[in-house]
Amino acid sequence: MTSISNRRRLARRALALLATSGACIGLGCLLGARPVGRVAGLPEQGSARWLLRLFGVRELLLSLGLYRSLRRDDPQQARLLAELTALAQVGDVAATIVTALGGGLPRRVVAGVTLGALPTLACTWLIRRGYPAR
């Protein structure tokens, strides 16, 4: 059985990983919407780049909150923001699947978004485990 301190340490590492990866993704989408869109196979439209930038802003804001909860060692905020991040990822997967079914996205985008959600869900599980609800 893993001790409470080990669970807390894993939760803090998962929190740092979520914050760092979200910040990198957010900055990439915000500053490099055109190349990210090309790699993802999105249409060369201003609206697609605009949506990528909005996605980047969302990722940056969630990451800043995660980082803040890590710095303050705030279990409630950490759980809430990790769960919001996981919920956002599940929403991204659902929206991507619906858009792909309508013929708007290639399958590799669906696969990438779905596989990209798995580490977020795993980190959220570790955070929930390390910061139990009171």
URNOR-V590997 format. One record per residue. N is the residue number from 1. RES is the residue in one letter. OMEGA is omega in whole degrees, 0 to 359 (NA if undefined). Layout:
n=N res=RES omega=OMEGA
n=N res=RES omega=OMEGA
This chain:
n=1 res=M omega=180
n=2 res=T omega=181
n=3 res=S omega=180
n=4 res=I omega=182
n=5 res=S omega=176
n=6 res=N omega=177
n=7 res=R omega=180
n=8 res=R omega=179
n=9 res=R omega=177
n=10 res=L omega=178
n=11 res=A omega=179
n=12 res=R omega=177
n=13 res=R omega=178
n=14 res=A omega=177
n=15 res=L omega=178
n=16 res=A omega=179
n=17 res=L omega=178
n=18 res=L omega=181
n=19 res=A omega=182
n=20 res=T omega=181
n=21 res=S omega=178
n=22 res=G omega=178
n=23 res=A omega=178
n=24 res=C omega=178
n=25 res=I omega=180
n=26 res=G omega=179
n=27 res=L omega=179
n=28 res=G omega=180
n=29 res=C omega=181
n=30 res=L omega=185
n=31 res=L omega=183
n=32 res=G omega=184
n=33 res=A omega=182
n=34 res=R omega=179
n=35 res=P omega=178
n=36 res=V omega=178
n=37 res=G omega=178
n=38 res=R omega=180
n=39 res=V omega=181
n=40 res=A omega=181
n=41 res=G omega=180
n=42 res=L omega=180
n=43 res=P omega=180
n=44 res=E omega=180
n=45 res=Q omega=177
n=46 res=G omega=181
n=47 res=S omega=178
n=48 res=A omega=178
n=49 res=R omega=178
n=50 res=W omega=178
n=51 res=L omega=176
n=52 res=L omega=178
n=53 res=R omega=176
n=54 res=L omega=176
n=55 res=F omega=179
n=56 res=G omega=178
n=57 res=V omega=179
n=58 res=R omega=180
n=59 res=E omega=179
n=60 res=L omega=180
n=61 res=L omega=176
n=62 res=L omega=180
n=63 res=S omega=178
n=64 res=L omega=177
n=65 res=G omega=178
n=66 res=L omega=179
n=67 res=Y omega=179
n=68 res=R omega=180
n=69 res=S omega=176
n=70 res=L omega=181
n=71 res=R omega=181
n=72 res=R omega=184
n=73 res=D omega=182
n=74 res=D omega=184
n=75 res=P omega=182
n=76 res=Q omega=179
n=77 res=Q omega=179
n=78 res=A omega=179
n=79 res=R omega=182
n=80 res=L omega=182
n=81 res=L omega=176
n=82 res=A omega=179
n=83 res=E omega=176
n=84 res=L omega=178
n=85 res=T omega=178
n=86 res=A omega=179
n=87 res=L omega=177
n=88 res=A omega=178
n=89 res=Q omega=179
n=90 res=V omega=176
n=91 res=G omega=177
n=92 res=D omega=179
n=93 res=V omega=181
n=94 res=A omega=180
n=95 res=A omega=179
n=96 res=T omega=180
n=97 res=I omega=180
n=98 res=V omega=179
n=99 res=T omega=179
n=100 res=A omega=178
n=101 res=L omega=176
n=102 res=G omega=178
n=103 res=G omega=184
n=104 res=G omega=183
n=105 res=L omega=174
n=106 res=P omega=182
n=107 res=R omega=181
n=108 res=R omega=177
n=109 res=V omega=178
n=110 res=V omega=180
n=111 res=A omega=180
n=112 res=G omega=180
n=113 res=V omega=180
n=114 res=T omega=179
n=115 res=L omega=178
n=116 res=G omega=179
n=117 res=A omega=185
n=118 res=L omega=177
n=119 res=P omega=178
n=120 res=T omega=179
n=121 res=L omega=178
n=122 res=A omega=178
n=123 res=C omega=179
n=124 res=T omega=178
n=125 res=W omega=178
n=126 res=L omega=180
n=127 res=I omega=178
n=128 res=R omega=180
n=129 res=R omega=182
n=130 res=G omega=178
n=131 res=Y omega=183
n=132 res=P omega=179
n=133 res=A omega=182
n=134 res=R omega=NA
